[in-house]
Amino acid sequence: MVGIKDVARQAGVSVGTVSNVINRPDMVSEDTRTRVLDVIDQLGYVRSESARQLRAGQSRIIALLVLDMANPFFVEVASGAERAAREIGLGVMLCNSAESPAEEADYLGLFAEQRVRGVLVTPADTTGRNLESFSRHGIPYVFVDRVVPSAEACSVSVDDIAGGTLAAEHLIEQGHDRIAYISGPMHLTQCQDRRTGALAALAAAGLPPESLSHIEADRLDVPSGRDAGARLLGMSRRPTAVFCANDLLALGVLQSLYAAGVAVPHEIALVGYDDIEFAAAAAVPLTSVRQPAYRMGRAAADLLIEETGDSADDHHHRRIVFQPELVVRGSTLKSR
């Protein structure tokens, strides 16, 4: 690998002069600067960003650790975070825990080794042990898509209890009193809160908790939704409506219902969560609870930038909670 000493030797200047050409070009004469840049081009020299960061004492990389990189919701979160970071010259390293606490721990260890500037994280480990260990390295982090009741870190989230309430209220207004809730793994706070909200809507309508049956899927993805749809179809007393913990599950359920010849919404109404782009484009456009994913990612990155920037001494941990919005489409509206 070509190093800075090779450039200096070839150009006939000191290592310090090469460094000035790269970092402080105004301190070098035009002739010398041109000669050094020509050698850099000839040799294909690329400066070591990690070494520069070590000397400067701070990385220019923010890490973003999400539950599922294949989920369009997290793609939008990443887009918002990346835009905020790019505006001040930072980069974002996107990693996927695949909803696994073990993989999350591995990535957090990697972030500590690389001394990233900070971490945006949607936790897979709800016990907090992974982040408790990571926090010993003194690297700031912000929770994304999770409410943090304590003051241990900043957080950006959506009121998922309110979102679950919106979904169930809408189904109840459409005349449904037997509703299935299809969730991902229930160790995820988001899945718990969305069910809590649905149960609150049932209680407010005077319906017993038994009106909400529950199917727990292995993952929050389309194949898991198809499997859950098959389990739904096998129920002896089939619900007339389904609320899914995200749109990918709902799209999988829709595929199962379609394959079995079950009409949506005439036989079973269907609500998703996130309002990803594919929701509106489904064979039956999907009613969904919208989360402002882009704004969440941007807000989280802004908090982390504030905590690690020039005004870090004045930073106070904050919780930002966005409100969800119900977007009604054909999957819950029967034609008159």
C-alpha positions in Angstrom: 0.0 0.0 0.0 1.3 3.4 -0.9 2.0 5.6 2.1 2.6 9.3 2.7 6.3 8.7 3.0 6.3 7.2 -0.6 4.6 10.4 -1.8 7.1 12.6 0.0 10.1 10.6 -1.4 8.8 10.7 -5.0 7.9 14.5 -4.8 11.2 15.4 -3.1 9.5 17.0 -0.1 9.0 16.3 3.6 6.2 14.3 5.0 4.9 17.4 6.7 4.7 19.2 3.3 2.6 16.4 1.9 0.3 16.6 5.0 -0.1 20.3 4.5 -1.0 19.8 0.8 -3.8 17.4 1.9 -5.0 19.2 5.0 -3.8 22.9 4.7 -3.1 23.6 1.0 -3.1 27.3 1.6 0.2 26.9 3.5 2.0 25.4 0.5 3.3 27.2 -2.6 1.4 26.5 -5.8 4.3 24.9 -7.5 4.9 22.5 -4.6 1.2 21.8 -4.2 0.9 20.9 -7.9 4.0 18.6 -7.8 2.7 16.8 -4.7 -0.8 16.4 -6.2 0.7 15.0 -9.4 2.6 12.4 -7.4 -0.5 11.5 -5.4 -2.3 10.9 -8.7 0.5 8.8 -10.1 0.9 6.6 -7.1 -2.8 6.3 -6.3 -2.2 7.4 -2.7 -5.3 7.5 -0.4 -4.9 9.0 3.0 -5.7 7.0 6.1 -8.9 8.3 7.5 -8.6 6.2 10.6 -5.2 7.6 11.4 -6.5 11.2 10.8 -9.4 10.5 13.1 -7.0 9.1 15.8 -4.9 12.3 15.7 -8.0 14.6 15.7 -9.6 12.6 18.6 -13.0 12.1 17.0 -14.5 10.0 14.2 -16.5 11.3 11.3 -18.7 8.2 11.2 -22.0 7.6 12.9 -23.2 4.0 13.2 -26.9 3.1 12.7 -27.9 -0.3 14.0 -31.4 -1.4 12.9 -33.6 -4.4 13.5 -34.1 -5.3 9.9 -32.3 -3.7 7.0 -34.8 -5.3 4.5 -37.7 -3.4 6.1 -38.5 -0.2 4.1 -39.3 1.6 7.4 -35.7 1.4 8.5 -34.5 2.4 5.0 -36.5 5.7 5.5 -35.0 6.1 9.0 -31.5 5.6 7.5 -32.2 8.1 4.8 -33.2 10.8 7.3 -30.2 10.1 9.5 -27.8 10.1 6.5 -29.1 13.5 5.3 -28.6 15.1 8.7 -25.1 13.6 8.9 -24.1 14.6 5.4 -25.0 18.2 6.0 -22.1 18.6 8.4 -19.7 16.3 6.6 -20.3 13.0 8.5 -20.9 9.6 7.2 -23.3 6.8 8.4 -22.4 3.2 8.7 -25.6 1.1 8.5 -25.7 -2.3 10.2 -28.4 -4.9 10.7 -29.0 -6.8 14.0 -31.6 -9.1 12.3 -33.6 -8.8 15.6 -30.9 -10.8 17.3 -29.5 -9.6 20.7 -26.3 -11.6 20.0 -25.7 -9.9 16.7 -26.5 -6.6 18.3 -23.8 -7.2 20.9 -21.2 -8.1 18.2 -21.9 -4.9 16.3 -21.7 -2.8 19.4 -18.3 -4.3 20.1 -17.2 -3.4 16.6 -18.4 0.1 17.0 -16.4 0.4 20.2 -13.3 -0.9 18.5 -13.7 1.5 15.6 -14.4 4.4 18.1 -17.3 5.7 16.0 -18.6 9.2 16.8 -21.8 7.8 18.2 -24.5 5.2 17.6 -28.2 5.4 16.6 -29.8 2.1 17.7 -33.1 0.3 17.6 -32.4 -2.2 20.4 -32.9 -5.9 19.8 -32.0 -6.7 23.4 -34.7 -5.2 25.6 -32.9 -6.1 28.8 -30.5 -3.3 28.2 -27.4 -5.4 28.9 -25.8 -4.9 25.5 -26.0 -1.1 25.8 -25.0 -1.1 29.4 -21.8 -2.8 28.4 -21.3 -0.6 25.4 -21.8 2.6 27.5 -18.6 1.9 29.4 -16.7 3.0 26.3 -18.0 6.5 26.6 -19.5 6.6 23.1 -22.9 8.4 23.0 -25.9 6.7 21.6 -29.5 7.6 20.7 -32.5 5.2 20.8 -34.5 5.1 17.6 -38.1 3.8 17.5 -38.0 3.2 21.2 -39.2 5.2 24.2 -36.6 5.5 27.0 -38.3 6.3 30.4 -35.0 7.1 32.1 -32.5 9.8 31.3 -29.7 7.4 30.3 -29.8 8.6 26.6 -31.8 10.5 24.1 -34.6 8.7 22.2 -36.8 9.3 19.2 -39.9 7.2 18.8 -43.6 7.1 17.9 -46.4 6.6 20.4 -47.0 3.0 19.5 -49.8 2.6 22.2 -51.6 5.4 20.4 -50.9 3.7 17.1 -52.4 0.4 18.2 -55.4 2.3 19.6 -55.9 4.0 16.2 -55.9 0.7 14.3 -58.3 -1.1 16.6 -60.7 1.9 16.9 -60.9 2.0 13.2 -61.8 -1.7 13.0 -64.3 -1.4 15.7 -65.9 1.6 13.9 -66.2 -0.7 10.9 -68.3 -3.1 13.0 -65.7 -5.7 13.9 -65.7 -7.2 17.4 -63.4 -10.2 16.7 -60.0 -9.0 15.9 -56.7 -10.8 15.5 -53.4 -9.1 16.4 -50.4 -10.5 14.5 -47.1 -9.4 16.0 -43.5 -10.1 15.7 -41.5 -11.4 18.7 -43.1 -10.0 21.8 -39.8 -9.2 23.4 -39.8 -6.2 21.1 -41.3 -3.2 22.9 -42.9 -2.0 19.7 -45.0 -5.2 19.4 -46.0 -5.0 23.1 -47.1 -1.4 22.9 -49.1 -1.8 19.7 -51.0 -4.7 21.4 -51.6 -2.6 24.5 -53.1 0.2 22.4 -55.4 -2.3 20.7 -56.6 -3.6 24.0 -57.2 -0.1 25.2 -59.5 0.6 22.2 -61.4 -2.6 22.9 -61.9 -1.7 26.6 -63.1 1.8 25.6 -65.7 0.2 23.3 -66.9 -2.1 26.1 -65.5 -5.2 24.4 -63.7 -7.9 26.5 -60.0 -8.6 26.1 -60.9 -12.0 24.6 -62.1 -10.0 21.5 -58.5 -9.7 20.5 -56.8 -13.0 19.7 -53.0 -13.0 19.3 -50.7 -14.7 16.8 -47.0 -14.2 17.4 -44.8 -14.5 14.3 -41.1 -15.4 14.4 -40.1 -12.2 12.6 -41.5 -8.9 11.3 -41.3 -9.9 7.6 -43.5 -11.1 4.7 -42.7 -14.9 5.0 -43.7 -14.7 8.7 -46.9 -12.9 7.7 -47.7 -15.7 5.2 -47.2 -18.3 8.0 -49.3 -16.3 10.4 -52.0 -16.0 7.7 -52.1 -19.8 7.4 -52.5 -20.0 11.2 -55.3 -17.4 11.1 -57.1 -19.4 8.4 -56.9 -22.5 10.6 -58.7 -20.9 13.6 -62.0 -22.5 14.5 -63.7 -19.2 15.1 -62.0 -16.9 12.5 -61.7 -13.2 13.3 -63.3 -10.8 10.9 -60.4 -8.3 11.1 -56.7 -8.4 11.5 -54.2 -5.8 12.9 -50.6 -6.5 12.0 -47.6 -5.1 13.9 -46.1 -3.9 10.6 -46.9 -3.7 6.9 -44.6 -6.5 5.9 -46.5 -8.9 8.1 -49.8 -7.5 6.7 -48.6 -8.0 3.1 -47.7 -11.7 4.0 -51.2 -12.2 5.5 -52.8 -10.6 2.5 -51.0 -13.1 0.3 -52.2 -16.0 2.4 -55.8 -14.8 2.3 -55.7 -14.2 -1.4 -54.3 -17.7 -2.1 -57.1 -19.2 0.0 -59.8 -17.2 -1.8 -60.7 -15.1 1.2 -61.9 -11.6 0.2 -60.3 -8.5 1.8 -62.0 -6.6 3.2 -65.4 -8.3 2.7 -64.5 -11.4 4.7 -61.5 -10.2 6.6 -60.4 -6.6 7.0 -56.7 -5.9 7.3 -54.6 -3.1 8.9 -50.8 -2.8 8.9 -48.3 -0.5 10.6 -45.6 1.9 9.2 -47.3 2.9 5.9 -44.3 1.9 3.8 -44.5 2.7 0.1 -45.6 -0.9 -0.8 -48.7 -0.5 1.4 -50.6 1.7 -1.1 -49.4 -0.4 -4.0 -50.7 -3.8 -2.7 -53.3 -5.8 -4.6 -55.8 -4.4 -2.1 -54.4 -1.0 -0.9 -53.5 -1.5 2.7 -54.9 0.6 5.6 -51.9 1.4 7.8 -50.7 3.4 10.8 -48.1 5.8 9.4 -44.9 6.5 11.2 -42.8 9.5 10.1 -39.7 7.4 9.6 -37.6 9.9 7.7 -38.2 12.6 10.3 -37.4 10.1 13.1 -34.0 9.3 11.5 -33.2 12.9 11.0 -34.2 13.9 14.5 -32.2 11.1 16.1 -29.1 12.1 14.1 -29.5 15.7 15.1 -29.6 14.8 18.7 -26.4 12.7 18.4 -24.7 15.5 16.5 -25.6 17.9 19.2 -24.3 15.6 21.9 -21.0 15.0 20.1 -20.5 18.5 18.6 -19.1 21.9 19.8 -22.1 22.4 22.1 -21.8 19.0 23.8 -21.4 20.6 27.2 -24.8 22.2 27.0 -26.5 19.0 25.8 -29.3 17.5 27.8 -30.9 14.1 27.0 -34.3 14.5 25.5 -37.2 12.3 24.4 -38.9 13.1 21.1 -42.2 11.3 20.6 -44.0 11.6 17.3 -47.7 10.9 16.9 -48.8 8.3 14.5 -51.5 8.8 11.8 -54.0 6.3 10.5 -54.1 6.1 6.6 -57.4 4.4 5.5 -57.4 2.5 2.3 -59.4 -0.3 0.6 -58.3 -3.2 2.9 -60.7 -2.1 5.6 -63.5 -0.3 3.7 -66.3 -2.4 2.3 -68.0 -1.0 -0.8 -71.5 0.3 0.0 
